[in-house]
Amino acid sequence: MSISMTRRRLLRLLALGSGGALLAACAQPAPSTPTTAPAAKPTSSAGSEQATAPKPAAPAAPAASPAAAPAATTAPAAAVKGTPSEPLKIGVLVIRSGASAVAGQPGDRAIQWWAERVNKQGGFLGRNVELVFEEETNPKDTVERYRKLVLQDKVEAVLGGISTGVELALAPVVEELAVPHLSWDGTTQQGVEETMPSPKWEFKSVDNEVEAIAAGLLTAKYFSKDVKTIGGINNDYSYGHDTWESYQAVLKRMAALGKMDEVRPVVELFPKLGELDFASHVATIQQAKPDLLFCSFWNADAPALLKQLAAVGLTKSMKLVFTTAGGVLNTLSKEFTPEGMLLGYNTMYFGAPNASPLLKQFDEEYRAKYNEFPAYGADHAYFSGEAYRLGVEKAAKDAGQYPSKEQIVKAIEGIEVESLSGKRSMRQDHIQMATFFQGVTTHKNSYDFATIDPIEAMPTSRIMKPAGSKLQDWINSWKIEADGLPPASA
């Protein structure tokens, strides 16, 4: 990618342009263009590259000398009986082109940063990591690329994938091919219903509805006296419909508990994935005049919509709840992102006051190299890599020799990892546990984009339905505690 203009400006052009580039779940395949410059060895397949974790280019000098690299979560384990002599190949599915590249970049960059650290610390039981990349685009083509990674490239695990649309198609193939897959941000939910409750090889992200649940709880906290009517604009696929349904269910429960007045939906819109021209949708919202607009856009469409809403004064006349737009935080210009809206950053917020030494180091090196701030995709990528590494080491310790795939999968279940955002874990039913960050936007910062203050940190033990439960039944059972959240799940 050319660097003749600043990367931040390039991202803005991508986000705010009127082109119809498609998002991950429905994009047509395009030639893969690495977002970094690894020492790649292209295979015979277009869109694929294989490389031992690259050494980064020398970064610009940071404002302060970076701290020494923090130790790994556990000390690197030495080789055990039966450890293969060849490097360990790990496949990576990542978005590198189209409008979705802005969301794919943080994970792409972070997984390479992770692999470099692992190799410097001795690898997996003495085996260096080699990452083999394939591009995530539409479900059909991504499934075929996954098959290639397993059957031709002979990877021992696959990381990545951020679209629920892709994951719904991919997960059955993962079970068929019997190679561990740790998704970054994709579930196997169709609406709010789980389609694969007991996978063996597939490890999923948190449930689709978590960000909407968090936003509903915060709506009651911050906007309860100002909202009588609501509207929603969300993408027309599982995630978009699920978040809108879940948000309304939470508001209904909060009203029943006396935490806010009842609200009435007056408009709901479901533009296609990849749409960036929202003129007709904005006109419909203007006519409906909701007191609050809910949106779960997670990509270049989020700043595009905000800019078009601001152009007709709607960012000033109604409350805004954007659950996931923090994933493109560098594009949320103060020019069109208002103060006072609820904004979500998923599992990682660069400005967290209690950031770990690991996150501080990653943030500093990321900014020095790319001239922008990292988003939550980096946390998902790092977590998936570390969960697999520690799973391999735990299984080897238990077995007394290099573990089988089945032993590694069992070891990952319930594992706890020090990720970029802090402690994260994998539930026994193969669903991630983490902390989500949302808050109220402010312009009182030294950046050219909006941030949040206060920062609300909400663990999935409080805002995600327990294993085996139905979403609506769980919400209807809530008794809100003093901190404004439901009780922790058992």
C-alpha positions in Angstrom: 0.0 0.0 0.0 1.4 3.4 -0.9 2.3 5.7 1.9 2.4 8.9 -0.1 -0.5 10.1 2.1 -1.0 9.5 5.8 -2.6 6.2 6.6 -5.2 7.9 8.7 -6.3 10.1 5.7 -6.4 7.0 3.5 -8.7 5.2 5.9 -10.9 8.2 6.0 -11.2 8.2 2.2 -12.0 4.5 2.3 -14.6 5.0 5.0 -16.3 8.1 3.6 -16.2 7.5 -0.1 -19.4 6.8 -1.9 -18.1 3.6 -3.6 -20.0 0.4 -3.0 -17.1 -1.8 -1.9 -18.4 -4.9 -0.1 -17.9 -6.0 3.5 -16.4 -9.3 4.3 -19.4 -11.5 4.3 -20.4 -10.7 0.7 -17.3 -9.3 -1.0 -16.1 -10.8 -4.2 -12.6 -12.2 -4.1 -9.9 -9.8 -4.9 -6.1 -10.2 -5.1 -4.6 -10.2 -1.7 -2.4 -7.2 -0.9 -0.4 -7.6 2.4 -1.0 -4.7 4.8 2.5 -5.1 6.1 5.5 -6.3 4.2 6.4 -9.7 5.5 9.2 -11.7 3.9 6.6 -13.7 2.1 7.0 -16.8 0.0 3.9 -16.9 -2.2 2.4 -20.3 -2.9 0.9 -21.3 -6.2 -2.6 -20.0 -5.0 -3.5 -16.3 -5.5 -4.3 -14.6 -2.2 -2.1 -16.9 -0.2 1.3 -16.3 1.3 3.5 -18.2 3.7 6.2 -16.7 6.0 7.9 -17.2 9.2 6.8 -14.3 11.4 8.5 -11.2 9.8 10.8 -8.8 11.5 9.2 -5.4 11.6 10.7 -2.4 9.8 12.5 -0.1 12.2 9.8 2.1 13.7 9.9 5.8 14.1 11.4 6.9 17.4 8.6 7.0 20.1 8.2 9.8 22.5 9.7 7.6 25.3 11.9 4.6 25.2 9.7 1.5 25.1 9.7 -0.8 28.1 11.4 -4.1 27.9 9.3 -6.7 26.3 7.0 -8.2 28.9 7.3 -11.9 29.7 5.0 -14.3 28.0 2.0 -15.5 30.0 4.0 -18.6 30.9 7.7 -19.3 30.3 8.3 -20.9 26.9 8.2 -24.7 27.2 11.1 -26.8 26.0 10.8 -29.5 23.4 9.2 -32.8 24.6 9.3 -36.3 23.3 8.0 -36.5 19.8 8.3 -32.8 19.0 8.4 -32.5 15.2 11.6 -30.9 13.8 9.9 -28.8 11.2 8.3 -25.4 11.9 4.7 -25.3 13.0 2.4 -24.0 10.2 -0.6 -22.0 11.3 -3.2 -20.7 8.7 -4.6 -17.2 9.0 -7.8 -16.0 7.4 -7.7 -12.2 7.2 -9.4 -9.4 5.3 -6.9 -7.4 3.3 -8.9 -5.6 0.6 -12.2 -3.7 0.1 -14.1 -1.7 2.6 -13.5 -4.3 5.2 -9.8 -4.0 5.2 -10.1 -1.2 7.8 -11.4 -3.8 10.2 -9.1 -6.6 9.1 -5.9 -4.6 9.4 -5.5 -4.6 13.3 -5.8 -8.4 13.5 -3.5 -8.9 10.5 -0.8 -6.8 12.1 -1.2 -8.2 15.6 -1.0 -11.8 14.6 2.3 -11.1 12.9 3.5 -9.2 16.0 2.5 -12.2 18.2 4.2 -14.7 16.0 7.5 -12.7 16.0 7.4 -12.6 19.9 6.7 -16.3 20.1 9.6 -17.2 17.9 11.9 -14.9 19.8 10.9 -16.7 23.0 11.6 -20.2 21.6 8.5 -21.0 19.6 6.0 -23.8 20.4 8.0 -26.4 22.3 11.0 -25.3 20.3 9.2 -25.1 16.9 9.2 -21.8 15.1 5.8 -20.5 13.9 5.1 -20.1 10.2 2.0 -18.1 9.3 0.2 -19.1 6.0 -2.3 -16.3 5.0 -5.5 -16.6 3.0 -8.0 -13.9 2.4 -11.4 -13.8 4.0 -14.0 -12.5 1.5 -17.4 -14.1 0.8 -18.5 -17.4 2.5 -18.1 -19.7 -0.6 -14.5 -18.6 -1.5 -13.4 -18.4 2.1 -14.5 -22.0 2.7 -12.4 -23.1 -0.4 -9.4 -21.2 1.0 -9.8 -22.9 4.3 -9.8 -26.3 2.6 -6.6 -25.3 0.8 -4.9 -24.3 4.1 -5.7 -27.7 5.6 -5.4 -30.1 2.7 -2.6 -28.5 0.6 -0.6 -26.3 3.0 -1.0 -28.9 5.8 -1.4 -26.3 8.6 -1.9 -27.6 12.1 -4.5 -24.9 13.1 -6.3 -22.0 11.5 -6.8 -18.6 13.2 -9.0 -15.7 12.0 -12.3 -14.9 10.4 -14.4 -12.0 11.6 -17.8 -12.3 9.8 -20.6 -14.3 11.2 -21.8 -14.8 7.6 -18.5 -16.5 6.8 -18.4 -18.4 10.0 -21.8 -19.9 9.5 -20.6 -21.5 6.3 -17.1 -22.3 7.6 -17.8 -24.0 10.9 -19.3 -27.3 9.5 -16.3 -27.6 7.2 -14.0 -27.1 10.2 -15.7 -30.0 11.9 -15.4 -32.1 8.8 -11.7 -31.5 8.3 -10.9 -32.0 12.0 -8.3 -29.2 12.4 -8.7 -26.6 15.2 -10.0 -23.2 14.1 -10.0 -20.2 16.5 -12.2 -17.5 15.1 -11.4 -13.9 15.8 -14.9 -12.4 15.7 -17.3 -14.8 14.1 -20.1 -16.8 15.7 -22.2 -19.7 14.5 -25.5 -17.9 15.5 -28.4 -17.5 13.1 -30.2 -14.6 14.7 -30.0 -15.2 18.5 -30.1 -19.0 18.1 -26.8 -21.0 18.2 -26.6 -23.4 15.3 -23.6 -25.4 16.6 -23.8 -25.7 20.4 -21.3 -28.5 20.8 -18.4 -28.2 18.3 -15.3 -30.2 18.7 -12.9 -28.3 16.5 -14.5 -24.9 16.1 -13.8 -22.1 18.7 -16.0 -19.1 18.4 -16.1 -15.5 19.4 -18.4 -14.1 22.1 -22.1 -14.2 21.2 -23.4 -11.8 18.6 -25.7 -9.9 21.1 -23.1 -8.9 23.7 -22.5 -5.4 22.5 -26.2 -4.7 22.1 -26.8 -5.9 25.6 -24.1 -3.7 27.0 -25.5 -0.8 25.0 -29.0 -1.4 26.3 -27.8 -1.4 29.9 -25.9 1.9 29.3 -28.9 3.5 27.5 -30.9 3.0 30.7 -28.0 4.5 32.7 -27.3 7.6 30.5 -30.4 8.3 28.4 -33.3 6.9 30.5 -35.1 10.3 30.8 -34.6 11.5 27.3 -35.9 8.6 25.1 -39.4 7.7 24.3 -39.0 6.5 20.7 -36.1 4.6 19.1 -34.9 3.7 15.6 -32.5 1.2 14.3 -30.2 0.9 11.3 -28.2 -2.3 11.1 -26.8 -4.5 8.4 -29.1 -7.0 6.7 -27.6 -10.2 8.0 -27.5 -12.3 11.2 -25.4 -9.9 13.2 -27.4 -6.8 12.3 -30.8 -8.3 13.0 -29.6 -10.0 16.2 -28.2 -6.9 17.7 -31.3 -4.8 17.0 -33.6 -7.5 18.5 -31.4 -7.9 21.5 -31.2 -4.2 22.2 -34.9 -3.8 22.2 -35.3 -6.8 24.5 -32.9 -5.2 27.0 -34.8 -1.9 26.9 -38.0 -3.7 27.5 -36.6 -5.5 30.5 -35.1 -2.3 32.0 -38.5 -0.6 31.6 -40.1 -3.6 33.4 -37.6 -3.2 36.3 -38.4 0.5 36.5 -34.9 1.6 35.3 -36.3 3.6 32.4 -39.6 4.4 30.6 -41.0 2.2 28.0 -39.8 3.0 24.5 -41.5 2.6 21.1 -39.6 1.7 17.9 -40.6 4.0 15.0 -38.2 3.0 12.3 -36.0 0.0 11.5 -33.7 -0.1 8.5 -31.5 -2.9 7.2 -29.1 -1.8 4.4 -27.1 -4.3 2.6 -23.6 -5.1 3.7 -21.2 -2.9 1.8 -23.6 0.0 1.3 -22.0 3.4 2.0 -24.6 5.8 0.5 -27.3 6.2 3.1 -29.2 9.1 1.5 -32.6 7.3 1.4 -32.1 5.9 4.9 -31.2 9.3 6.4 -34.4 10.7 4.8 -36.5 8.0 6.4 -34.9 8.6 9.8 -35.6 12.3 9.4 -39.2 11.6 8.7 -39.6 9.1 11.6 -37.8 11.5 14.1 -36.7 8.9 16.7 -35.3 10.2 20.0 -32.5 7.7 19.7 -30.9 5.8 16.8 -29.2 2.4 17.4 -26.6 1.2 15.0 -24.3 -1.9 15.0 -22.2 -1.0 12.0 -18.6 -2.2 12.6 -16.8 -1.0 9.5 -16.3 1.8 7.0 -20.1 2.2 6.9 -20.1 3.6 10.5 -18.2 6.8 9.8 -20.0 7.1 6.4 -23.4 7.1 8.1 -22.2 9.5 10.9 -21.0 12.0 8.3 -24.3 11.8 6.4 -26.4 12.1 9.6 -24.3 15.1 10.6 -24.8 16.8 7.2 -28.5 17.2 7.9 -28.2 17.9 11.6 -29.4 14.6 13.0 -26.3 14.0 15.2 -27.5 17.0 17.2 -31.3 16.3 17.3 -31.2 12.7 18.6 -29.3 10.4 20.8 -26.9 8.0 19.1 -25.8 4.5 20.1 -23.1 2.9 17.9 -22.2 -0.4 19.6 -19.1 -1.3 17.5 -17.9 1.7 15.6 -14.8 1.9 17.9 -13.3 -0.7 15.7 -12.6 2.0 13.2 -11.7 4.6 15.8 -9.1 6.4 13.7 -11.9 7.4 11.2 -14.3 8.9 13.8 -13.5 12.5 13.1 -14.7 15.1 15.5 -16.1 16.9 12.5 -19.0 14.5 12.3 -18.8 12.3 15.4 -20.7 14.2 18.2 -20.0 14.4 21.9 -22.5 12.6 24.1 -23.2 9.5 21.9 -22.7 5.9 23.3 -19.8 4.3 21.5 -18.4 0.7 21.8 -14.9 -0.5 21.3 -15.6 -4.3 21.6 -12.9 -5.9 23.8 -10.0 -3.4 23.6 -9.8 0.3 24.2 -6.4 1.9 23.5 -7.1 4.6 26.2 -7.9 2.2 29.0 -6.4 3.7 32.2 -5.4 0.3 33.6 -3.8 -0.9 30.4 -1.3 -3.7 31.0 2.4 -3.4 30.1 1.7 -5.7 27.2 -1.0 -3.4 25.7 1.2 -0.3 26.3 4.1 -1.9 24.4 1.9 -3.1 21.6 0.1 0.3 21.4 3.4 2.2 21.3 5.0 0.0 18.6 1.8 0.0 16.6 1.5 3.8 16.5 5.2 4.2 15.7 4.9 1.8 12.7 1.5 2.6 11.3 0.8 6.2 12.6 -2.6 5.2 14.0 -4.1 3.5 17.0 -4.9 -0.2 17.2 -8.5 -1.5 17.4 -10.1 -4.5 19.0 -9.3 -6.9 16.1 -5.7 -6.9 17.4 -6.9 -8.3 20.7 -8.9 -11.1 19.1 -5.9 -12.1 17.0 -3.5 -12.0 19.8 -5.8 -14.0 22.1 -6.4 -16.7 19.5 -2.7 -17.2 19.0 -1.9 -17.3 22.7 -4.8 -19.6 23.4 -3.5 -22.1 20.9 0.1 -21.8 22.0 -0.7 -22.3 25.7 -3.1 -25.1 24.7 -0.3 -26.9 22.9 2.0 -26.5 25.9 -0.6 -27.6 28.4 -1.5 -30.7 26.4 2.2 -31.6 26.0 2.7 -31.3 29.8 -0.3 -33.5 30.5 0.6 -36.1 27.9 4.4 -36.2 28.5 5.0 -35.9 24.8 4.0 -33.8 21.8 0.2 -33.7 21.8 -2.3 -34.8 19.3 -4.9 -32.5 17.8 -7.6 -33.9 20.1 -5.4 -33.3 23.1 -4.7 -29.7 22.1 -8.4 -29.0 21.6 -9.3 -30.3 25.1 -6.5 -28.2 26.6 -7.8 -25.0 25.0 -11.2 -25.5 26.7 -11.3 -23.4 29.8 -7.8 -21.9 29.2 -7.0 -18.4 30.5 -4.7 -16.1 28.6 -3.1 -12.7 29.2 -4.2 -10.9 26.0 -3.7 -7.3 24.9 -6.8 -6.3 26.7 -6.0 -8.2 29.9 -7.2 -11.6 31.1 -9.4 -13.5 28.6 -10.5 -17.1 28.6 -12.2 -19.8 26.4 -15.4 -21.2 27.9 -15.8 -25.0 27.9 -18.4 -24.7 25.1 -15.8 -23.0 22.9 -17.0 -19.4 23.3 -14.6 -16.6 24.3 -14.9 -14.7 27.5 -13.6 -11.1 27.7 -14.3 -7.6 28.9 -16.2 -5.1 26.6 -15.6 -1.3 26.6 -18.2 1.3 25.9 -18.7 4.9 27.0 -19.9 8.4 26.1 -18.0 10.2 23.4 -15.9 13.3 24.1 -13.8 15.7 22.1 -11.7 16.6 25.1 -8.6 14.9 24.0 -5.4 15.6 21.9 -6.6 13.5 18.9 -8.5 14.4 15.8 -11.1 11.7 16.6 -13.6 11.2 19.3 -12.8 9.1 22.4 -14.9 8.1 25.4 -15.2 9.3 29.0 -16.3 7.8 31.2 -15.1 4.3 30.2 -17.5 1.5 31.1 -15.8 -2.0 31.3 -18.3 -4.9 31.3 -17.2 -8.5 31.5 -19.0 -11.2 29.5 -19.7 -13.0 32.7 -22.3 -10.2 33.3 -23.5 -9.4 29.8 -23.4 -12.7 27.9 -26.0 -15.4 28.3 -24.7 -18.5 30.2 -24.0 -21.7 28.3 -27.1 -23.6 27.3 -29.6 -20.8 28.1 -32.0 -19.0 25.8 -31.4 -15.3 25.3 -34.9 -14.0 26.0 -35.3 -16.2 29.1 -32.0 -15.0 30.5 -32.8 -11.3 30.0 -36.3 -11.8 31.5 -34.6 -13.3 34.7 -32.4 -10.3 35.4 -32.3 -8.5 38.7 -30.0 -5.5 38.1 -27.3 -5.0 40.7 -26.0 -1.8 42.2 -23.5 -1.3 39.4 -26.2 -1.4 36.8 -25.4 -4.9 35.4 -27.1 -8.3 35.8 -25.5 -10.8 38.2 -22.5 -12.8 37.1 -23.3 -16.1 35.3 -22.6 -19.2 37.3 
